[in-house]
């Protein structure tokens, strides 16, 4: 298993580049960018990639509803060419309040929407005739954000694996990994990227309270809620890894044993705790890659 890091991109470009440089220097395998209400993730990766060599670059995730799959294929192939083949394209349908409230689309049959989207995006990324042609651009690995059975199946059948979050090692081992691996039978082993909030801290309860307050909305998203209910989590705060070095390392290795191929760190806490968290996970990333 490798360790990547989710990058807070709600800052000016110079600050984002500085964080990516730090991640690369510390030994993280990959950095991940979300698609929220600010930076365009693929454009940001193109800009960052030209400044920071030698580290993987991924989207977690680009939303499917606002962008036609052929347009996304062209942008992803262009970005991958610009960053020397270091892109991993993570996509997902997002959630009804975002799709309808922000973008004005109707949230109808989301599972079918994703299946249809992948049916168009997959061939376009491979440059099949009549789709997209970006000379010299390699197809990036394609990952699907998934929690429920249908999208987990599609992550194994139509993509190269899954990105998931708000989940523990038990849920990963008992639900996510078996579903994706079964669907990928006969294909290359799927990637399983699990996003986890973590804090190296002497006050674990404060870290959990912070996450419960800031990310409480996740409890109201049906796909996240089902994953948390499956493991008995009351809310996002219960998914946080918080404690000392030994506790964090044990938890990370638990995710590896559960079948994760990448632990995607989202570090939280006061500035000092966050810096120590990133440094600790960087050291662990180097150990795992050795």
C-alpha positions as a printed Julia matrix, in Angstrom:
290×3 Matrix{Float64}:
   0.0     0.0     0.0
   1.15    3.54   -0.73
   0.23    6.81    0.98
  -1.03    9.85   -0.84
  -2.24   13.2     0.45
  -5.34   15.25   -0.24
  -4.41   18.9    -0.86
  -6.46   21.83    0.39
  -6.88   23.86   -2.81
  -8.91   26.74   -1.39
  -5.81   28.93   -1.52
  -3.78   30.87   -4.1
  -1.77   28.84   -6.6
   1.59   29.56   -4.95
   0.37   28.11   -1.65
  -1.02   25.02   -3.37
   2.27   24.48   -5.2
   4.14   24.82   -1.9
   1.98   22.06   -0.35
   2.6    19.76   -3.3
   6.34   20.41   -3.1
   6.23   19.55    0.6
   4.35   16.3    -0.15
   6.86   15.35   -2.85
   9.84   16.07   -0.61
   8.36   14.08    2.27
   7.83   11.01    0.12
   4.08   10.89   -0.54
   3.26    8.84   -3.62
   0.47   11.03   -4.95
  -1.44   14.23   -4.23
  -5.17   14.6    -4.78
  -7.36   17.58   -5.64
 -11.11   17.94   -5.3
 -13.54   19.63   -7.67
 -15.44   22.07   -5.52
 -16.58   25.64   -6.04
 -13.18   27.12   -6.89
 -10.26   25.79   -8.86
 -10.88   23.49  -11.8
  -9.06   20.35  -10.64
  -7.55   19.34  -13.97
  -6.42   22.86  -14.82
  -4.86   23.12  -11.36
  -3.05   19.81  -11.86
  -1.67   21.04  -15.18
  -0.33   24.17  -13.48
   1.09   22.32  -10.48
   2.57   19.5   -12.54
   4.72   21.88  -14.52
   6.25   23.13  -11.27
   6.56   19.95   -9.2
   8.03   16.85  -10.88
   8.17   13.31   -9.59
   4.86   12.9    -7.75
   1.55   11.4    -8.86
  -1.4    13.76   -9.37
  -5.04   12.77   -8.99
  -8.57   14.15   -8.92
 -10.8    13.16   -6.02
 -13.11   13.79   -7.68
 -14.25   15.47  -10.9
 -18.05   15.6   -10.98
 -19.82   13.82  -13.83
 -23.08   15.74  -14.14
 -21.73   19.2   -15.15
 -19.37   17.97  -17.9
 -19.96   15.88  -21.01
 -17.84   12.71  -20.95
 -16.19   13.51  -24.27
 -15.25   16.98  -23.04
 -13.83   15.48  -19.86
 -11.87   12.9   -21.86
 -10.26   15.62  -23.95
  -9.35   17.65  -20.89
  -8.0    14.64  -18.99
  -5.87   13.44  -21.9
  -4.52   16.97  -22.41
  -3.69   17.25  -18.72
  -2.02   13.84  -18.65
   0.17   14.81  -21.59
   1.08   18.09  -19.89
   2.17   16.37  -16.65
   4.1    13.55  -18.27
   1.61   10.76  -17.65
   1.27   11.32  -13.89
  -2.52   11.87  -13.83
  -5.06    9.59  -12.19
  -8.6    10.61  -13.11
 -11.05   10.13  -10.27
 -14.68   10.86  -11.1
 -17.99   10.65   -9.26
 -21.62   11.76   -9.45
 -21.51   13.8    -6.21
 -24.8    14.18   -4.31
 -28.32   15.39   -4.99
 -28.1    18.71   -3.06
 -24.96   19.69   -4.98
 -26.08   18.5    -8.4
 -29.48   20.18   -8.13
 -28.68   23.14   -5.88
 -25.43   24.28   -7.45
 -25.6    23.04  -11.03
 -29.33   22.91  -11.69
 -29.45   19.35  -13.02
 -32.17   16.91  -12.02
 -30.9    14.05   -9.86
 -32.5    11.19  -11.74
 -31.34    7.57  -11.82
 -27.79    8.38  -10.67
 -26.62    4.78  -11.05
 -27.73    4.68  -14.68
 -26.21    8.11  -15.23
 -22.81    6.85  -14.05
 -23.06    3.68  -16.12
 -23.89    5.67  -19.26
 -21.15    8.17  -18.48
 -18.5     5.46  -18.18
 -19.72    3.85  -21.41
 -18.79    7.07  -23.22
 -15.76    8.14  -21.17
 -13.93    4.82  -21.22
 -13.6     4.49  -25.0
 -12.83    8.2   -25.35
  -9.88    7.92  -22.97
  -8.41    5.12  -25.08
  -8.74    7.17  -28.28
 -11.21    4.88  -30.02
 -12.13    6.05  -33.5
 -14.69    8.81  -33.61
 -14.14    9.97  -30.04
 -11.14   12.04  -28.86
  -7.67   12.27  -30.34
  -4.89   13.92  -28.34
  -1.62   13.0   -30.07
   0.9    11.4   -27.75
  -1.38   11.4   -24.72
  -1.59    8.22  -22.65
  -4.82    7.04  -21.08
  -4.8     7.93  -17.36
  -5.99    5.4   -14.8
  -9.71    5.93  -14.17
 -11.16    5.58  -10.66
 -14.79    5.88   -9.59
 -16.03    7.29   -6.3
 -18.34    4.63   -4.94
 -20.12    3.37   -1.82
 -23.14    1.37   -2.92
 -23.28   -1.96   -4.77
 -23.96   -0.66   -8.28
 -21.17    1.9    -8.34
 -18.73   -0.5    -6.69
 -19.51   -2.98   -9.46
 -18.92   -0.31  -12.09
 -15.63    0.65  -10.41
 -14.43   -2.89  -10.99
 -16.02   -3.52  -14.39
 -15.64   -0.19  -16.18
 -12.88    1.63  -14.3
  -9.51    0.79  -12.76
 -10.74    0.85   -9.2
 -12.49    2.87   -6.54
 -12.08    5.97   -4.4
 -14.02    5.89   -1.15
 -14.16    7.79    2.13
 -15.97    8.03    5.49
 -15.28    4.35    5.98
 -13.28    2.21    8.37
 -11.04   -0.76    7.76
 -13.81   -3.23    8.62
 -16.22   -1.75    6.1
 -13.49   -1.67    3.5
 -12.63   -5.34    4.05
 -16.19   -6.63    4.31
 -17.96   -4.5     1.71
 -15.87   -2.35   -0.6
 -12.93   -4.56   -1.52
 -14.86   -7.79   -2.17
 -17.37   -6.0    -4.39
 -14.77   -4.23   -6.51
 -12.49   -7.25   -6.81
 -15.37   -9.53   -7.83
 -16.44   -7.09  -10.53
 -12.85   -6.77  -11.79
 -12.37  -10.54  -12.16
 -10.28  -11.24  -15.26
  -8.96   -7.68  -15.38
  -5.98   -6.02  -13.71
  -6.2    -5.86   -9.92
  -8.23   -2.75   -9.05
  -6.91    0.23   -7.15
  -8.65    0.85   -3.83
  -8.01    4.39   -2.63
  -9.46    5.23    0.77
  -9.58    8.81    2.0
  -9.16    9.18    5.76
  -8.96   12.2     8.02
  -6.15   11.85   10.55
  -4.41   13.83   13.25
  -1.24   13.13   15.25
  -2.4    14.72   18.46
  -2.49   14.56   22.24
  -6.18   15.54   22.09
  -7.99   13.02   19.86
 -11.43   14.12   21.05
 -10.8    17.68   19.89
  -9.88   16.39   16.43
 -13.06   14.33   16.24
 -15.18   17.25   17.41
 -13.61   19.49   14.78
 -14.4    17.03   12.0
 -17.91   16.4    13.31
 -18.58   20.14   13.23
 -16.92   20.99    9.91
 -17.97   17.92    7.94
 -21.28   17.16    9.62
 -23.1    17.59    6.32
 -21.62   14.26    5.18
 -24.0    12.52    7.59
 -26.92   13.78    5.51
 -25.65   12.38    2.21
 -27.34    8.99    1.66
 -24.32    7.2     0.19
 -22.05    8.35    3.02
 -24.75    7.69    5.62
 -25.13    4.06    4.51
 -21.37    3.5     4.75
 -21.22    5.02    8.23
 -24.28    3.09    9.41
 -22.73   -0.16    8.21
 -19.92    0.28   10.74
 -21.93    1.92   13.48
 -20.43    5.39   13.03
 -22.65    8.18   14.34
 -21.03   10.67   12.0
 -17.81   11.8    10.31
 -16.07   12.39   13.63
 -16.14    8.67   14.36
 -14.14    7.92   11.21
 -11.17   10.09   12.24
  -7.83    8.5    13.09
  -6.44   10.48   16.0
  -3.79    9.69   18.56
  -0.08    9.02   18.85
   2.33    7.56   16.32
   1.77    3.94   17.34
  -2.0     4.25   17.13
  -1.9     5.9    13.72
   0.55    3.41   12.26
  -1.52    0.49   13.52
  -4.66    1.97   11.95
  -2.95    2.58    8.62
  -1.66   -0.96    8.49
  -5.19   -2.09    9.26
  -6.37   -0.4     6.09
  -3.6    -2.14    4.16
  -4.67   -5.5     5.57
  -8.26   -4.67    4.57
  -7.21   -4.35    0.93
  -6.51   -0.65    0.44
  -3.89    0.01   -2.22
  -3.58    3.67   -1.21
  -4.24    5.54    2.01
  -5.24    9.1     1.09
  -4.38   11.36    4.01
  -6.41   14.43    4.89
  -4.54   16.0     7.82
  -6.43   18.19   10.29
  -5.78   20.0    13.53
  -4.02   23.12   14.79
  -1.03   24.16   12.7
   1.49   22.35   14.87
  -0.49   19.11   14.99
  -1.17   19.23   11.29
   2.51   19.73   10.46
   3.49   16.8    12.69
   0.76   14.67   11.12
   1.99   15.35    7.59
   5.62   14.72    8.57
   4.72   11.44   10.3
   2.71   10.15    7.35
   5.5    11.2     5.0
   7.93    9.06    6.97
   5.45    6.17    6.93
   5.01    6.64    3.17
   8.77    6.32    2.68
   8.85    3.16    4.8
   6.04    1.57    2.82
   7.71    2.41   -0.5
  11.12    1.08    0.57
